[in-house]
Amino acid sequence: MTKSAYKTVRNDMKTLVKDAQELFREAATATGDKADELRSKGLTMLEAAVEAAQNAQAVAIEKGKEVAARTDDYVHENPWRAVAISAGVGLLVGLVIGRSK
């Protein structure tokens, strides 16, 4: 999932949740059929938000697996380069931690 797609999903979910919250607030003050209708719309919107979140999670998991597989392939094909990169990153992290104390 690209960053723009992630932002779009996140914004859509925020909008859905806000709209559902508004409907539930209205339903709290309404009575009878109107309240039932507002609650039903709110539940539908929340279900849509949950479904969108689950879809985004599934895509993120799949992308994570792809990245892990590519990293694993790279390390197997270039073990010494991977060791050098890891050592460099470890050195940088050590320097940053050492300076922050």
BELMOLIN-V76077 format. One line per field, one symbol per residue. phi: phi as a letter, one per 30 degrees, with the letter a starting at -180 (. if undefined). psi: psi as a letter, one per 40 degrees, with the letter a starting at -180 (. if undefined). A space follows every 50 residues. Layout:
phi = ???
psi = ???
This chain:
phi = .ddddddddddddddeddddddddddddcdbidddddddddddddddddd dddddddddddddddddddddddddddbdddddddddddddddddddddd d
psi = hidddddddddddddddddddddddddddiiadddddddddddddddddd dddddddddddddddddddddddddddgddddddddddddddddddddde .
